[in-house]
Every structure is written in structure tokens, then in C-alpha cells.
Amino acid sequence: MIPSIHDRGSETIGLINYLYGPGTAEEHIDPHLVAAFDPLTLDPGRDPKVTYEQLQRLLDQPVNALPVGKRPEKHVWHMSVRAAPEDPILSDEDWAAVARRMVAATGIAPEGDEQACRWAAVRHADDHIHIIATLVRDDGRRPRLHNEARRAQAECRRIEADYDLRRVPPGDGTAAKRPTSAERHKAKRQGKGRTSREELRETARRAVAGATSEEEFFDRLAAAGVLIRKRIAPSGDLLGYKVAFPDDRNGDKEPVFYAGSTLSPDLSLPRIRQRWSDDTATQNPDKPPDRTTSPAPSGPAAARRRAATAAWQAVLVIDQGADAQVAAHIAAAGEVLDALAKTSAAHTRTELREAAFSFERATRSHIKAERGHDRALRQAARDLVHSGPALGRGEDGATTAMVIDMAFFLVTAAAQWHAKKEHAQQAAAAREAAEHLRAAYRAAAEIPLVVLYQRGRRLAQPLRQKQVGHLRSAVPELAEQILAEPGWHALAATLADTASASHDPAALLAEAAGRRELGTADSISDVLVWRLRRMADLPADATTVPDHTPAAARASRRAGSPVASRDGRPRKTR
């Protein structure tokens, strides 16, 4: 159950008209009163003789009793309380009880307080109610509403338990501001899946991913097609910024601008600048440059390889690092996901975008990030952006599968860390992002793994048995499970490739399997394939590696004799 406290207003009658009206898209069905400060309050939704103005005068009476100069301008308090889609439909009596608990919890009408604010709860849909109140008590004083949003959230958690509703993870005040109901209705009218606020937040996050200066950040925003309004001090210093979409207009046909800080706490200009200043502050001029901060790679495949390596290093930090360092790495992981979504091929773009969108909530908590330690991840995000969009095939496509596989473990590690810290919303967001990454991985890995699978199937029997020996030697506890997986043939081909590259297959496999638990993987074979190919610096695209088919078979193939087809049946080569 989600409570939303909306902006305060100055016209009670305007809100009443909306609550009892048809809605912006005829979505208000049977609007009626379910509860009010006085049980005898007349309901214009049920009694045609009662007007909206009568309800307005009743609610506003304490306000109008004050001298004109002492009346608060913004005296209309408005809250909506919404159940989850999977929750059972509550009765009017249940919603009335919810309304009374909410006004008591927030301080609008504490239980037993006969001089409290006047309020009314209107239901015009199965899944939610609206509560309207006037912010002057019957005794003329103002209500005490300190932290009413947090108290409303806490009460909703108790209501969920009492009514056996879906349990919403408790928040900690670090979430981005939710779209207003007006913004959601506007997006729905325009046929958009997300509000402008949400789209702009995603656009700004992509623009800042891996950026190293204000100029680069604003250039990326401009290239994304958004309008930018900068706030300049009299001294000429830049104080902040706002962004808008050219086609998102208000009633006066003017663009609707959102400040960076209202899109997300970490998108304010001071917080963005902190990333760059912390990068500089933690650099040691006497230390040789880290290879992770070298110039950007020449192409998408190389950038994805480096991102996979940086992601793996970050997993180790999340497992073992100090809290402030972990928080920095998780925030930087969000930049990597944003960069991946920005540069992904069409068949993975939707899921990667959803993963980045979900993970955004996991990048912030009350644990302050110690920036600078996350340079490798932020450099990886920068490399991804500067290397350009990746194709969905060849080495680009295969390295995309490789980095998504590693990003899945990074996001899963973040979810486990947040869960240990009892960051419920962040942990839930990371788990949701992991599911989107799982789907993106399946799309990216399908073709390269099929090629590896076929190469593994074509290995000569002695060579295949040799790989089985490496497997049993390196990971005896996992060997039987891996041999039963469809992906074993791809892993066998990869082990053969590592030997051709002068590595010890068994030693490398033991290292790859021992670095982190594999219980969250759909296929252990797949995970080990990508780890081995990254660790041994093998091409991710198996069509570019040596053919391990025996020489006699290759000679027969060239001579035109029958050879095995991909499904194992004999066929004639051309």
C-alpha cells in the first residue's frame, strides 16, 4: 500500500471537483465518501441534493473563521492511498478504517483529538482513496505535520500486515521523488509508458555515466535532445540546472522544466561535481597509472571486455570492502548499466534499459559513498559510451553477453549487501534489475553459445575426454552437474581454447569457479565459459578461434568427403 502526499493547494473546491468528477480519462467510477471527520457529513456523491460547495464550506469553516490576514494561503492537504494491483479489493468500511488510521498517523486528526483538522476521504476506484483536509484545526491552530510522509509510510506497513496485503519494502528517504498523479495521467493520455520526470531522470543518468566534466555532461544532455536551463549566480558561477523535453508543455504551452535535484538526489549539480572532485582527490601522483584509467578502447568489444573485468573487481569489493567503498561501487555500477543500455543492440536494449531503470533505486542509501575508489567502474562506463553502439553479432555480440553475465553477478552482490544492511527497497530494486539482466543475457548469449556448443560437439573423442578430465580435476564437486548441463559442450570448447592459448585449463577453471558462489546462475557452464574467455583473453566470438577438429577430419572436409553436420548426422560438404 502506497501513500502519496501531494503538493498543498489553495482551493478546496478545485480538489473536490476533481475527486468527484469523471477524471482526466473517465477513470473515476462511482465517486463517493467513505469516511470524514464527522460521521454525519453529507456526501455529494450519494445525495444529489448536496453540492460540492456545501462540502467545501464545511471543510473550510475553521479557515474562514480566522481573520483574512492570518489564513494560510496553502491550506489544502491532499493524500492518496493506493493498494497493490494484486491485493484483494477492500470494502468501503475497510477503506474508511484505512483513512482514519492515516489521518491519525500523519497528525491531521490524532485519535481522540476533538479539535483536529477537518477531513474527508473519497473513493472513486477499487484500488485507492483520496483524503482531503484543511490545515487549520477547529481551535484555530495549525496541525503538527513534521515527517508526516514517513509516518504515513510506517502506518501503511502496519495496515499491510493487518489486512494481509502485499508487503511493500519500507523506504529510508533516499528514493527519487515519485511522479505526481497529474504527471501519470498526462503520460497515459499521451500514450507514454513513463512520465516526463522518469524519462528525464533516465536521460540525465545516461548523460552523467562516465562523464568527467560539466561541459561533457551538458553536451550529452543537449545531444539527447532535451532543453537545458542553467541557474547562474551574479558572479557568473553555475549554481544548478533544469531540463525539459521540447514537446512536454504546460497549459500555457511552456516547457515543463525539472531541476536535477528533483529528478533524483544524486543528479543535483553539487552531487554530480562531487564524483569528479573525488576522482581527482584520490589519485596518487606518485603511483603509475592504473590500466583501468587508460584511454578508451578502440571498439565496443574491447570496452565490454574492460567493463566485465571492472565489474568482477567490484564484486570482490562488495564482498569484502568497507561500507563506504561498497556504496561507491554500487553507485558506479548504476553508471555502467546506464552506459550499457545506451550502447546496446536492439535485441537487448529494452531489458538493459529496464535493468538500469530498476537499479537506480539501489544506487542510493544513507551510507555515504566514498568516491574515487570506484574509478575503474566509472572509467568502464566512460569507455562504453565513447566506444559507441555495439552490433548484435560477432565479437560485439559475444562480449555483450560476457559483460551482462558479469553485471548480473555484480547486481546480485549489491542486492545481497543491501539485504544485509536491511535496505529493503534497494535490495528489492537490485533483485528486479538482476531479473532484467538475466533476460538480456539470454538474448545476447544465444548465438555465441550455440556456436561454442557446436564446436564442443565436434571435438574429437580423445580431446573431449581430456576436457572432462580437466573438469573433474578442477571442480570435482561440480563436475557431474556441469556434465549434465547443455552448456557443457560450450565449456569443453572453451577449455580446449585455453590450452591452445598456452594456459593450464584445470588451474584456470579452478580459479574461475572459486572466485564466487555459482548458486544464482541459471547455467554454471555458461558462467564459467565467459569467465574463462575473459581470464584467458580469448575471443568471445568463437568463430575467430582455432579449429580443434583433427587434421584428418579437416582434410576429409576439404576433399569433399562426408562429415558430421551440426545435428550430428552425416552430410556432404560443398
C-alpha positions as a printed NumPy array, in Angstrom:
array([[  0.   ,   0.   ,   0.   ],
       [  1.488,   3.277,  -1.142],
       [  0.651,   6.646,   0.471],
       [  1.366,   9.767,  -1.566],
       [  1.187,  13.233,  -0.029],
       [  0.635,  15.697,  -2.838],
       [  1.575,  19.355,  -3.087],
       [ -0.518,  21.611,  -0.901],
       [ -3.149,  23.697,  -2.599],
       [ -5.116,  26.856,  -2.038],
       [ -8.565,  25.898,  -3.413],
       [-10.598,  23.23 ,  -1.639],
       [-13.395,  23.388,  -4.219],
       [-10.993,  22.656,  -7.05 ],
       [ -9.804,  19.407,  -5.469],
       [-13.376,  18.395,  -4.596],
       [-14.413,  18.954,  -8.203],
       [-11.584,  16.682,  -9.337],
       [-12.312,  13.941,  -6.792],
       [-15.999,  13.788,  -7.633],
       [-15.56 ,  14.455, -11.336],
       [-15.063,  11.932, -14.149],
       [-11.278,  12.147, -14.024],
       [ -8.949,  13.105, -16.838],
       [ -9.735,   9.931, -18.78 ],
       [-13.153,   8.95 , -17.381],
       [-11.361,   6.746, -14.849],
       [-13.343,   7.901, -11.798],
       [-16.129,   5.366, -11.241],
       [-18.835,   5.991,  -8.627],
       [-17.027,   8.658,  -6.557],
       [-18.367,   8.724,  -3.001],
       [-17.424,   9.476,   0.585],
       [-16.183,   6.545,   2.698],
       [-15.231,   8.494,   5.853],
       [-14.961,  12.037,   7.208],
       [-14.139,  13.955,  10.366],
       [-17.867,  13.929,  11.209],
       [-19.811,  10.703,  10.573],
       [-22.843,  12.818,   9.63 ],
       [-21.002,  14.621,   6.812],
       [-23.258,  14.729,   3.754],
       [-21.937,  13.082,   0.583],
       [-22.46 ,  14.813,  -2.793],
       [-21.658,  11.505,  -4.437],
       [-24.655,   9.787,  -2.879],
       [-27.131,  12.613,  -2.259],
       [-27.941,  14.683,  -5.363],
       [-29.257,  17.483,  -3.118],
       [-25.798,  18.007,  -1.604],
       [-23.465,  20.246,  -3.586],
       [-19.7  ,  20.32 ,  -3.805],
       [-19.795,  23.84 ,  -2.399],
       [-21.546,  22.607,   0.753],
       [-18.776,  20.095,   1.4  ],
       [-16.184,  22.765,   0.687],
       [-17.723,  25.229,   3.159],
       [-17.89 ,  22.527,   5.832],
       [-14.226,  21.642,   5.432],
       [-13.065,  25.258,   5.162],
       [-15.038,  26.591,   8.127],
       [-12.026,  26.754,  10.529],
       [-10.016,  28.544,   7.836],
       [-12.737,  31.096,   7.142],
       [-13.143,  31.71 ,  10.875],
       [ -9.664,  33.236,  11.007],
       [ -9.019,  36.884,  10.174],
       [ -8.238,  37.246,   6.498],
       [ -4.622,  38.18 ,   7.14 ],
       [ -3.999,  35.038,   9.215],
       [ -5.444,  32.493,   6.833],
       [ -2.759,  30.211,   5.325],
       [ -2.566,  30.508,   1.554],
       [ -1.775,  26.825,   1.048],
       [ -4.354,  25.307,   3.346],
       [ -5.48 ,  22.257,   1.337],
       [ -3.83 ,  18.961,   2.304],
       [ -4.178,  16.051,  -0.101],
       [ -3.14 ,  12.411,   0.257],
       [ -3.868,   9.359,  -1.863],
       [ -3.51 ,   5.799,  -0.573],
       [ -3.244,   3.063,  -3.179],
       [ -3.308,  -0.723,  -2.832],
       [ -1.114,  -3.004,  -4.941],
       [ -2.63 ,  -4.459,  -8.14 ],
       [ -2.559,  -7.987,  -6.692],
       [ -4.255,  -7.002,  -3.413],
       [ -7.875,  -8.026,  -2.814],
       [-10.47 ,  -5.296,  -3.324],
       [-11.169,  -3.653,   0.008],
       [-14.693,  -2.702,   1.075],
       [-15.799,   0.86 ,   1.793],
       [-15.664,   0.004,   5.504],
       [-12.066,  -1.181,   5.143],
       [-11.058,   1.971,   3.263],
       [-12.807,   4.082,   5.908],
       [-10.69 ,   2.415,   8.573],
       [ -7.557,   2.989,   6.481],
       [ -8.458,   6.681,   6.111],
       [ -8.939,   7.153,   9.863],
       [ -5.6  ,   5.469,  10.566],
       [ -3.813,   7.666,   8.025],
       [ -5.136,  10.985,   9.316],
       [ -4.285,   9.897,  12.854],
       [ -0.765,   8.777,  11.937],
       [  0.071,  11.923,   9.964],
       [ -1.164,  14.367,  12.6  ],
       [ -4.141,  15.657,  10.614],
       [ -6.589,  14.185,  13.108],
       [ -4.914,  12.379,  16.027],
       [ -7.141,   9.813,  17.678],
       [ -9.297,  11.372,  20.415],
       [ -8.459,  14.959,  19.39 ],
       [-11.841,  16.705,  19.081],
       [-10.261,  19.953,  17.84 ],
       [ -8.337,  18.332,  14.96 ],
       [ -8.411,  19.311,  11.296],
       [-11.463,  18.597,   9.213],
       [-11.05 ,  15.944,   6.53 ],
       [-12.925,  13.695,   4.13 ],
       [-11.97 ,  10.505,   2.264],
       [-13.312,   9.959,  -1.253],
       [-13.201,   6.674,  -3.153],
       [-13.611,   6.719,  -6.92 ],
       [-11.817,   3.476,  -7.838],
       [-11.442,  -0.009,  -6.395],
       [ -7.77 ,   0.308,  -5.52 ],
       [ -7.355,   3.699,  -3.829],
       [ -8.823,   6.597,  -1.887],
       [ -8.076,  10.317,  -1.683],
       [ -8.067,  12.209,   1.605],
       [ -8.653,  15.963,   1.584],
       [ -8.137,  18.09 ,   4.697],
       [ -7.882,  21.749,   5.63 ],
       [ -4.766,  22.749,   7.54 ],
       [ -6.421,  24.753,  10.287],
       [ -7.744,  22.956,  13.366],
       [-11.139,  23.696,  14.888],
       [ -9.336,  25.58 ,  17.659],
       [ -7.659,  27.821,  15.07 ],
       [ -4.187,  26.338,  15.43 ],
       [ -2.106,  24.64 ,  12.753],
       [ -1.598,  20.882,  12.859],
       [  1.826,  19.401,  13.631],
       [  2.782,  17.57 ,  10.461],
       [  6.501,  17.04 ,  10.948],
       [  7.631,  13.94 ,   8.986],
       [  4.044,  13.084,   8.07 ],
       [  5.195,  11.259,   4.93 ],
       [  7.444,   8.94 ,   6.92 ],
       [  4.723,   8.328,   9.493],
       [  2.268,   7.57 ,   6.691],
       [  4.661,   5.001,   5.246],
       [  5.089,   3.347,   8.629],
       [  1.324,   3.154,   9.14 ],
       [  0.871,   1.597,   5.694],
       [  3.338,  -1.15 ,   6.647],
       [  1.157,  -1.911,   9.678],
       [ -2.028,  -1.835,   7.573],
       [ -0.474,  -4.32 ,   5.119],
       [  0.176,  -6.728,   7.969],
       [ -3.304,  -6.279,   9.473],
       [ -5.137,  -6.81 ,   6.156],
       [ -2.738,  -9.4  ,   4.701],
       [ -1.83 ,  -7.166,   1.758],
       [  1.314,  -7.127,  -0.318],
       [  4.242,  -6.05 ,   1.861],
       [  5.953,  -3.021,   0.332],
       [  9.616,  -2.684,   1.386],
       [  9.995,   0.218,   3.819],
       [ 11.781,   3.273,   2.495],
       [ 14.563,   5.313,   4.048],
       [ 14.003,   8.717,   2.462],
       [ 16.666,   8.305,  -0.226],
       [ 14.343,   7.465,  -3.121],
       [ 13.793,   9.809,  -6.037],
       [ 10.575,  11.798,  -5.975],
       [  7.687,   9.783,  -7.388],
       [  5.674,  11.193, -10.302],
       [  2.533,  13.01 ,  -9.245],
       [ -0.885,  11.674, -10.205],
       [ -1.228,  14.543, -12.685],
       [  2.07 ,  13.551, -14.324],
       [  0.969,   9.913, -14.542],
       [ -2.389,  10.842, -16.068],
       [ -0.664,  13.125, -18.562],
       [  1.691,  10.337, -19.644],
       [ -1.255,   7.969, -20.008],
       [ -3.168,  10.463, -22.169],
       [ -0.112,  10.823, -24.394],
       [  0.311,   7.064, -24.688],
       [  3.658,   7.046, -22.88 ],
       [  4.797,   4.244, -20.599],
       [  6.704,   6.627, -18.327],
       [  6.234,  10.177, -17.173],
       [  8.471,  13.001, -18.348],
       [ 10.015,  13.119, -14.874],
       [ 11.08 ,   9.468, -15.155],
       [ 12.291,   9.806, -18.75 ],
       [ 14.328,  12.896, -17.888],
       [ 15.86 ,  11.144, -14.897],
       [ 16.955,   8.292, -17.143],
       [ 18.293,  10.734, -19.746],
       [ 20.297,  12.658, -17.139],
       [ 21.698,   9.447, -15.659],
       [ 22.875,   8.308, -19.073],
       [ 24.425,  11.696, -19.706],
       [ 26.409,  11.625, -16.476],
       [ 27.52 ,   7.984, -16.839],
       [ 31.302,   8.109, -17.119],
       [ 31.355,  11.867, -17.772],
       [ 34.377,  13.715, -16.4  ],
       [ 33.338,  17.362, -16.641],
       [ 30.365,  19.696, -16.623],
       [ 30.947,  20.504, -20.257],
       [ 30.767,  16.855, -21.253],
       [ 27.659,  16.294, -19.131],
       [ 25.768,  19.22 , -20.644],
       [ 26.936,  18.329, -24.153],
       [ 25.49 ,  14.852, -23.721],
       [ 22.215,  16.288, -22.426],
       [ 21.98 ,  18.591, -25.435],
       [ 22.771,  15.693, -27.786],
       [ 19.908,  13.742, -26.198],
       [ 17.532,  16.481, -27.378],
       [ 16.494,  17.982, -24.044],
       [ 16.187,  21.667, -23.242],
       [ 18.626,  22.936, -20.604],
       [ 18.142,  25.95 , -18.37 ],
       [ 21.161,  26.851, -16.22 ],
       [ 20.993,  28.844, -12.978],
       [ 23.826,  31.386, -12.931],
       [ 24.923,  33.394,  -9.896],
       [ 25.681,  37.141, -10.228],
       [ 29.346,  36.168, -10.064],
       [ 28.908,  34.039, -13.176],
       [ 29.234,  30.74 , -11.308],
       [ 26.931,  27.909, -12.321],
       [ 24.632,  27.007,  -9.418],
       [ 22.297,  24.408, -10.908],
       [ 20.354,  23.281, -13.922],
       [ 16.902,  22.292, -15.114],
       [ 15.895,  20.103, -18.05 ],
       [ 12.746,  19.638, -20.108],
       [ 11.545,  17.822, -23.192],
       [ 10.643,  20.193, -26.043],
       [  7.235,  18.554, -26.516],
       [  6.286,  18.418, -22.808],
       [  4.287,  21.615, -22.294],
       [  2.039,  23.008, -19.588],
       [ -1.32 ,  24.745, -20.034],
       [  0.454,  27.914, -21.109],
       [  2.333,  25.992, -23.841],
       [  5.627,  26.441, -21.99 ],
       [  8.142,  23.599, -21.477],
       [  7.879,  21.857, -18.109],
       [ 11.337,  22.031, -16.529],
       [ 12.625,  19.789, -13.731],
       [ 15.637,  20.64 , -11.592],
       [ 18.279,  17.94 , -11.42 ],
       [ 17.793,  17.618,  -7.658],
       [ 14.072,  16.929,  -8.117],
       [ 14.772,  14.204, -10.666],
       [ 16.992,  12.371,  -8.192],
       [ 19.052,  13.399,  -5.154],
       [ 22.297,  12.344,  -6.842],
       [ 21.554,  14.349, -10.002],
       [ 21.882,  17.752,  -8.368],
       [ 24.833,  19.695,  -9.754],
       [ 26.798,  19.647,  -6.44 ],
       [ 26.396,  15.856,  -6.187],
       [ 27.476,  15.375,  -9.802],
       [ 30.507,  17.589,  -9.259],
       [ 31.427,  15.519,  -6.218],
       [ 32.046,  12.494,  -8.444],
       [ 34.696,  14.371, -10.386],
       [ 36.311,  16.068,  -7.395],
       [ 36.546,  12.761,  -5.519],
       [ 38.139,  11.122,  -8.546],
       [ 40.852,  13.786,  -8.518],
       [ 41.307,  13.759,  -4.743],
       [ 42.011,  10.005,  -4.569],
       [ 44.553,   9.892,  -7.373],
       [ 48.158,   9.38 ,  -6.235],
       [ 50.525,  11.343,  -8.477],
       [ 53.454,   9.074,  -7.499],
       [ 51.619,   5.906,  -8.459],
       [ 51.839,   4.56 , -12.032],
       [ 48.601,   4.957, -13.966],
       [ 46.119,   2.129, -13.449],
       [ 45.354,   0.262, -16.677],
       [ 41.672,   0.755, -15.963],
       [ 42.061,   4.504, -16.42 ],
       [ 43.957,   4.305, -19.711],
       [ 42.471,   5.803, -22.861],
       [ 39.177,   4.39 , -24.045],
       [ 39.311,   1.207, -26.118],
       [ 39.007,   1.41 , -29.864],
       [ 35.758,  -0.512, -30.199],
       [ 32.654,  -1.773, -28.388],
       [ 34.031,  -5.294, -27.904],
       [ 37.184,  -4.09 , -26.152],
       [ 35.153,  -1.707, -23.987],
       [ 32.86 ,  -4.534, -22.952],
       [ 35.801,  -6.734, -22.01 ],
       [ 37.208,  -4.   , -19.805],
       [ 33.784,  -3.412, -18.264],
       [ 33.497,  -7.127, -17.455],
       [ 36.886,  -7.022, -15.707],
       [ 35.946,  -3.898, -13.746],
       [ 32.616,  -5.46 , -12.767],
       [ 34.362,  -8.55 , -11.444],
       [ 36.766,  -6.454,  -9.374],
       [ 33.768,  -4.571,  -7.988],
       [ 32.103,  -7.849,  -6.961],
       [ 35.136,  -8.628,  -4.816],
       [ 34.973,  -5.184,  -3.185],
       [ 31.274,  -5.62 ,  -2.409],
       [ 32.051,  -8.976,  -0.814],
       [ 34.934,  -7.731,   1.316],
       [ 35.157,  -3.915,   1.281],
       [ 34.257,  -1.214,   3.769],
       [ 30.701,   0.113,   3.612],
       [ 31.625,   3.496,   2.111],
       [ 33.657,   1.817,  -0.637],
       [ 30.857,  -0.645,  -1.363],
       [ 28.327,   2.2  ,  -1.628],
       [ 30.589,   3.931,  -4.173],
       [ 30.937,   0.788,  -6.265],
       [ 27.188,   0.179,  -6.267],
       [ 26.564,   3.773,  -7.389],
       [ 29.149,   3.387, -10.154],
       [ 27.555,   0.083, -11.18 ],
       [ 24.47 ,   2.13 , -11.996],
       [ 26.581,   4.195, -14.401],
       [ 27.797,   1.02 , -16.126],
       [ 24.217,  -0.206, -16.567],
       [ 23.185,   3.188, -17.935],
       [ 26.085,   3.096, -20.388],
       [ 25.263,  -0.468, -21.451],
       [ 21.637,   0.471, -22.056],
       [ 22.721,   3.484, -24.092],
       [ 25.065,   1.485, -26.353],
       [ 23.231,  -1.849, -26.582],
       [ 21.945,  -3.542, -29.716],
       [ 18.216,  -3.672, -30.383],
       [ 17.612,  -7.22 , -29.135],
       [ 18.995,  -6.443, -25.659],
       [ 18.137,  -2.75 , -25.393],
       [ 14.729,  -2.999, -23.718],
       [ 15.815,  -5.356, -20.938],
       [ 19.06 ,  -3.456, -20.297],
       [ 17.154,  -0.206, -20.123],
       [ 14.721,  -1.722, -17.616],
       [ 17.636,  -3.109, -15.602],
       [ 19.254,   0.325, -15.379],
       [ 15.906,   1.946, -14.556],
       [ 15.256,  -0.53 , -11.718],
       [ 18.793,  -0.438, -10.336],
       [ 18.684,   3.35 ,  -9.992],
       [ 16.915,   2.916,  -6.641],
       [ 19.689,   0.613,  -5.425],
       [ 22.424,   3.21 ,  -6.008],
       [ 21.457,   5.379,  -3.008],
       [ 21.245,   4.71 ,   0.708],
       [ 22.153,   6.525,   3.912],
       [ 25.656,   5.048,   3.738],
       [ 27.741,   7.81 ,   2.202],
       [ 29.742,   6.667,  -0.808],
       [ 33.494,   7.185,  -0.623],
       [ 34.062,   8.209,  -4.203],
       [ 37.31 ,   7.686,  -6.047],
       [ 37.638,   4.01 ,  -5.227],
       [ 35.088,   3.367,  -7.976],
       [ 37.239,   4.863, -10.747],
       [ 37.553,   1.549, -12.605],
       [ 33.784,   1.18 , -12.946],
       [ 33.285,   4.808, -13.885],
       [ 36.065,   4.52 , -16.465],
       [ 34.349,   1.399, -17.793],
       [ 31.121,   3.381, -18.191],
       [ 33.038,   6.111, -19.994],
       [ 34.701,   3.574, -22.304],
       [ 31.342,   2.014, -23.151],
       [ 29.861,   5.386, -24.098],
       [ 32.883,   6.543, -26.111],
       [ 33.31 ,   3.23 , -27.939],
       [ 29.864,   3.655, -29.459],
       [ 26.915,   1.318, -30.029],
       [ 27.638,  -2.405, -30.236],
       [ 26.427,  -4.627, -33.044],
       [ 24.352,  -7.611, -32.073],
       [ 26.656, -10.128, -33.741],
       [ 30.273, -11.246, -33.883],
       [ 32.695, -10.196, -31.187],
       [ 30.486,  -7.243, -30.2  ],
       [ 27.533,  -9.521, -29.526],
       [ 29.604, -12.129, -27.683],
       [ 31.353,  -9.599, -25.436],
       [ 27.94 ,  -8.076, -24.705],
       [ 26.88 , -11.464, -23.329],
       [ 30.133, -11.586, -21.368],
       [ 29.653,  -8.201, -19.69 ],
       [ 25.949,  -8.779, -18.998],
       [ 26.842, -12.069, -17.325],
       [ 29.32 , -10.264, -15.076],
       [ 26.896,  -7.383, -14.454],
       [ 24.323,  -9.91 , -13.265],
       [ 26.699, -11.091, -10.532],
       [ 27.582,  -7.505,  -9.65 ],
       [ 23.922,  -6.548,  -9.248],
       [ 23.198,  -9.743,  -7.316],
       [ 26.089,  -8.958,  -4.95 ],
       [ 24.622,  -5.476,  -4.471],
       [ 21.225,  -6.981,  -3.635],
       [ 22.77 ,  -9.263,  -1.021],
       [ 24.756,  -6.407,   0.526],
       [ 21.682,  -4.173,   0.749],
       [ 19.699,  -7.038,   2.285],
       [ 22.36 ,  -7.496,   4.978],
       [ 22.147,  -3.78 ,   5.747],
       [ 18.328,  -4.013,   5.875],
       [ 17.963,  -1.633,   2.933],
       [ 14.701,  -3.232,   1.818],
       [ 13.82 ,  -1.005,  -1.141],
       [ 17.367,  -1.02 ,  -2.502],
       [ 17.627,  -4.805,  -2.213],
       [ 14.29 ,  -5.258,  -3.985],
       [ 15.342,  -2.879,  -6.765],
       [ 18.628,  -4.726,  -7.286],
       [ 16.841,  -8.078,  -7.454],
       [ 14.432,  -6.664, -10.043],
       [ 17.379,  -5.357, -12.079],
       [ 19.009,  -8.795, -11.905],
       [ 15.941, -10.394, -13.483],
       [ 16.069,  -7.925, -16.374],
       [ 19.777,  -8.665, -16.8  ],
       [ 19.002, -12.374, -16.832],
       [ 16.583, -11.809, -19.716],
       [ 19.063,  -9.569, -21.554],
       [ 21.775, -12.2  , -21.148],
       [ 19.61 , -14.893, -22.737],
       [ 19.059, -12.675, -25.768],
       [ 22.741, -11.726, -26.073],
       [ 24.233, -15.165, -25.416],
       [ 22.027, -17.316, -27.619],
       [ 24.032, -17.116, -30.86 ],
       [ 27.623, -17.155, -29.484],
       [ 26.835, -20.043, -27.144],
       [ 25.273, -22.053, -29.971],
       [ 28.489, -21.64 , -31.966],
       [ 30.573, -22.762, -28.988],
       [ 28.191, -25.639, -28.351],
       [ 28.577, -26.923, -31.895],
       [ 32.363, -26.624, -31.709],
       [ 32.332, -28.582, -28.477],
       [ 30.176, -31.292, -30.037],
       [ 32.657, -31.621, -32.896],
       [ 35.669, -32.145, -30.643],
       [ 37.344, -35.484, -31.208],
       [ 36.515, -38.044, -28.533],
       [ 40.036, -38.122, -27.021],
       [ 40.118, -34.302, -26.844],
       [ 36.647, -34.184, -25.335],
       [ 37.611, -36.733, -22.691],
       [ 40.663, -34.651, -21.917],
       [ 38.375, -31.713, -21.083],
       [ 36.289, -33.983, -18.863],
       [ 39.493, -34.804, -17.005],
       [ 40.28 , -31.11 , -16.555],
       [ 36.756, -30.557, -15.22 ],
       [ 36.892, -33.405, -12.709],
       [ 40.33 , -32.294, -11.552],
       [ 39.42 , -28.606, -11.135],
       [ 35.903, -28.776,  -9.673],
       [ 35.143, -32.347,  -8.581],
       [ 32.153, -31.211,  -6.511],
       [ 30.512, -29.571,  -9.558],
       [ 31.669, -31.903, -12.317],
       [ 28.583, -34.142, -12.58 ],
       [ 26.191, -31.189, -12.505],
       [ 28.147, -29.39 , -15.233],
       [ 28.411, -32.507, -17.423],
       [ 24.612, -32.814, -17.294],
       [ 24.074, -29.226, -18.474],
       [ 23.501, -28.437, -22.169],
       [ 26.233, -25.815, -21.866],
       [ 28.942, -28.381, -21.121],
       [ 29.882, -28.647, -24.793],
       [ 30.494, -24.872, -24.944],
       [ 32.645, -25.132, -21.824],
       [ 34.581, -28.053, -23.323],
       [ 35.363, -25.985, -26.435],
       [ 36.48 , -23.103, -24.223],
       [ 38.772, -25.365, -22.172],
       [ 40.348, -26.554, -25.41 ],
       [ 40.827, -22.928, -26.455],
       [ 42.573, -22.099, -23.168],
       [ 45.029, -24.948, -23.759],
       [ 45.693, -23.679, -27.305],
       [ 46.449, -20.28 , -25.756],
       [ 49.116, -21.904, -23.537],
       [ 47.105, -21.816, -20.308],
       [ 46.626, -24.648, -17.829],
       [ 42.896, -25.422, -18.326],
       [ 42.401, -27.158, -14.978],
       [ 44.145, -24.42 , -12.986],
       [ 42.296, -21.651, -14.782],
       [ 38.967, -23.442, -14.349],
       [ 39.574, -23.924, -10.623],
       [ 40.314, -20.219, -10.274],
       [ 37.211, -19.233, -12.262],
       [ 34.925, -21.479, -10.217],
       [ 36.414, -20.483,  -6.864],
       [ 36.056, -16.748,  -7.222],
       [ 32.395, -16.615,  -6.2  ],
       [ 29.463, -18.914,  -5.496],
       [ 27.536, -20.018,  -8.562],
       [ 24.176, -20.751,  -6.99 ],
       [ 22.424, -17.77 ,  -8.594],
       [ 23.412, -18.825, -12.133],
       [ 20.922, -20.477, -14.483],
       [ 23.81 , -22.41 , -16.032],
       [ 27.142, -22.904, -14.285],
       [ 28.66 , -23.861, -17.637],
       [ 27.71 , -20.542, -19.202],
       [ 29.187, -18.557, -16.33 ],
       [ 32.453, -20.48 , -16.481],
       [ 32.639, -20.053, -20.262],
       [ 32.615, -16.277, -20.01 ],
       [ 34.936, -16.175, -17.016],
       [ 37.475, -18.392, -18.767],
       [ 37.315, -16.489, -22.04 ],
       [ 37.834, -13.214, -20.197],
       [ 40.603, -14.522, -17.921],
       [ 42.473, -16.207, -20.776],
       [ 41.914, -13.22 , -23.079],
       [ 40.21 , -15.454, -25.651],
       [ 37.977, -14.031, -28.365],
       [ 34.41 , -14.051, -27.116],
       [ 33.172, -14.837, -30.61 ],
       [ 34.072, -18.498, -31.129],
       [ 34.175, -18.188, -34.917],
       [ 37.538, -16.427, -34.631],
       [ 39.364, -19.113, -32.59 ],
       [ 41.395, -22.071, -33.87 ],
       [ 39.566, -25.153, -35.123],
       [ 40.336, -28.12 , -32.849],
       [ 38.956, -30.651, -35.335],
       [ 41.6  , -33.357, -36.006],
       [ 43.752, -32.798, -39.078],
       [ 42.424, -35.919, -40.823],
       [ 38.855, -34.714, -40.474],
       [ 39.764, -31.277, -41.777],
       [ 41.498, -32.912, -44.78 ],
       [ 38.413, -35.014, -45.455],
       [ 36.275, -31.914, -45.246],
       [ 38.445, -30.158, -47.834],
       [ 38.291, -33.229, -50.082],
       [ 34.522, -33.181, -50.04 ],
       [ 34.011, -36.403, -48.068],
       [ 31.035, -36.84 , -45.726],
       [ 31.42 , -35.063, -42.38 ],
       [ 29.098, -34.624, -39.461],
       [ 26.507, -31.869, -39.657],
       [ 25.662, -29.618, -36.705],
       [ 22.94 , -32.003, -35.598],
       [ 25.373, -34.951, -35.662],
       [ 24.088, -36.513, -38.917],
       [ 26.454, -37.093, -41.892],
       [ 26.289, -34.524, -44.648],
       [ 28.236, -33.693, -47.765],
       [ 30.331, -30.554, -47.867],
       [ 30.173, -28.329, -50.872]])
